[in-house]
Structure formats: C-alpha cells, structure tokens
Amino acid sequence: MFEFLKKTKLVKSDEEKHAESLPRTKKVQFEPMSVSDAEQQVDSDLRAVLGFMPVNYYATKDKYLLCTFWYEEDYSEVFMRFELRVDDLPRGHSKMYRIDKFLMRDILRKFGQNINIGE
C-alpha cells in the first residue's frame, strides 16, 4: 500500500564503485549549468571543462555545478563527475569520466590550487 514511500536504490556501475573507493577526493564548483549541457561539452572534448567558469562556493551556494574528483595518491587514476546542486541538494549528476593527472592539474589551477604530479 505504501509502495510509493520506498526509496529506490540507484544501481552504480563497476566504474563508479571503483572510483568512489579511491582514497582521495577533491571538490570544486563551477557556474551553474544543466548536467546535460556539461556532459555534452565534455563528451565532445574532455578539455572543454577548462572553459567552465569557476565560482566561490560561499558566494553562490544556492546553485552551482559541483565537480568531484576521486583519485589515487600518486594520481595514477583520476575520475571526475559533475553534479548540479541547488540549495546544497543534488539535482542530477553526469556519468563518471576517467581523466589524466594533467587535466586535473589544469582544472585545479583555475581555482588557484597547484598539485605536484611529479611529471
């Protein structure tokens, strides 16, 4: 009778499970855009994310595009996913993207963060 109250479980792919099991995470925020727009741009070129405008979470926490990185300590594996957040609540997320450490470094530089990737 109260079937509509049951929460549905989201099935995660093996790649998502693996990425989320990595020991390190980092999060940055971009100007809000729909998840489908972000996916479309990144699907055509992974480096398109460098064109996204960074924002300060504390200045625009009502709506933003969250980018989460999961990675190994030596940056040998790096995954990234986008999630639209409205009033700090998730409103959909993109698929998981496997990226290299150089793209992660370039993205973080847009936020004034520098990582030592040991080129």
N, C-alpha and C positions, 0 to 999 in steps of 0.2 A: 504494500500500500504506500509506503513512504520511499519508494524506489528513487524518486527524484532527489532525495536528500543525500543519497550515497555519492561520495566523491569518486570520480573516475580517475583511475591511475593512468598517468601518461607513460607510455612504453618508450624507454630510451634505447637508442641503438647501441651496439657494442662500442662504436667510436665515442659516443657521448659518455658512456660509462668509463671508458679508458681515460678520456680527457679529464673527467671530474675526479678521477683517482690520482691524478698527478699531484706532487707535493706542494707546488706553489701556485698562487693566484694573484692577479693584479686586475684592478678595475679602473676604467677611465670613462668619462662622459663626453658625448657629442651633442650638438644641436639636435633637437627632436626631428625625426623623420619616420615615416612608416617603415616597418620591418621589411615589407615587400620592396620598397624603394632601395633600402640599404642592400638587401640581398641581390637585387637586380644589378646594381652597380658593382658590387664585389664579385658576383658571378662572372661578369664580363672582364673584370681585371681586379685581382686581389689588391693591387696598389691604389685602387680608387679610394680606399679608406683614408688615404693621406689627404684627400680633398674634403673630407668631413670636417666641420668646424668644431674645435674643442670648446667646452664650456666648463665653468666652475660649478660644481655640484651645489654649493651653498647659495649661489646666485640664482640658479634655475632648477631647484629641486622639485618643482611642480610637474615638469615634463622634460624628459631627456632620453637620449639613446645611450644605454649602458653598453660598454664593450668590456667583456670579461676575458682575460687570458688565463689559461691553465698551462703550466709548463714545468719541465724538469729543471733542477737547479743549474745544470750546465747548458740549458737552452737547446738541448738536442731534440726535444719535442716541444712544439708550441701549438696550442689550439686557441681559437678565438670564436666568440659568439656574441651577437648583438641582441639586445632586449630593450623594447620600448617600455619606459617606466613613466607612469602618471601618478602623481601624489605618492611616490615611492612604492607603488604596487605594479607588478608585471602586467603588461598588456600584449604579450606575444613575444616570441623570440625567433631568431633566424636559425638556420642549420649551423652545424659546427664546421669551422674552417681550419684546416691544418695549414699553418704558415711557417715561414722560416724565421730564425732569430733576427735577421737583418730587418725584416719588415716590422717585427715587434719593436726593435730598437728605434726605427724611424717614426713609428706611431707614438711611442712614448716621448720622443724628442719634441713633438708638437705640444706636449704638456710640461716641458721643461725638465723632464726626467731623463737621466742618462744611465744606461746599464752597460756593464762591462761584459761583452760577449766573447772576448778572447779570440779575436779574428786571427 
